[in-house]
Amino acid sequence: MDRNEIHSTIMSTAGGVMTKEVGAVTGDLELATRPQTRGIEVAVRYAGADEWYTVEGSPLKPSKPGDPSELRELHERVVEYLTTPGIIVGGNEEPTSLREFSP
């Protein structure tokens, strides 16, 4: 793990977290926020797995580029956002993503 990455273990909502590569992932997940040249990447993987997936809506544009406290604050907000249940459509919960997230 890179020193600049922040990780948390989360439990997805019933709808899961939408990824760019494999669609929705559910269950016990590990979430990482990583500063990159094009913004802050948010990735998720099944807890204990090797392969990371990019959360839909990532990378995020930092509001305070270069501010070291921003990554921690943003990570905490992303965790809260992705563990809030999605809307119900046809009796099923939609997966959460970062498409509508505002840093």
HUSULHU-V95884 format. One record per backbone hydrogen bond with DSSP energy under -0.5 kcal/mol. NH is the residue of the N-H (numbers start at 1). CO is the residue of the C=O. E is the energy in kcal/mol with one decimal. If there is no record, write none. Layout:
nh & co & e
NH & CO & E
NH & CO & E
//
This chain:
nh & co & e
5 & 2 & -1.8
6 & 33 & -1.9
8 & 31 & -1.9
10 & 8 & -0.5
10 & 29 & -3.2
12 & 10 & -0.5
12 & 27 & -2.6
16 & 13 & -0.9
17 & 25 & -2.5
18 & 96 & -3.3
19 & 23 & -1.7
20 & 54 & -2.6
23 & 19 & -0.8
25 & 17 & -2.2
29 & 10 & -3.1
29 & 27 & -0.6
30 & 45 & -3.0
31 & 8 & -3.3
32 & 43 & -2.8
33 & 6 & -2.1
34 & 41 & -2.7
36 & 39 & -2.7
39 & 36 & -1.2
40 & 60 & -3.2
41 & 34 & -2.8
41 & 39 & -0.7
43 & 32 & -2.6
44 & 53 & -2.7
45 & 30 & -1.9
47 & 28 & -2.3
49 & 46 & -2.7
53 & 44 & -2.7
55 & 42 & -2.5
56 & 18 & -2.5
58 & 55 & -2.1
60 & 40 & -2.9
62 & 60 & -0.6
67 & 64 & -2.3
68 & 66 & -0.7
70 & 67 & -1.3
71 & 67 & -0.6
72 & 68 & -0.6
73 & 69 & -2.0
74 & 70 & -3.2
75 & 71 & -2.7
76 & 72 & -2.2
77 & 73 & -1.9
78 & 74 & -2.7
79 & 75 & -2.6
80 & 76 & -2.0
81 & 77 & -2.5
82 & 78 & -3.0
83 & 79 & -1.1
84 & 81 & -1.2
85 & 83 & -0.5
89 & 87 & -0.5
89 & 92 & -3.3
92 & 89 & -1.9
94 & 87 & -3.0
96 & 16 & -2.8
98 & 56 & -3.4
101 & 98 & -0.7
103 & 101 & -0.5
//
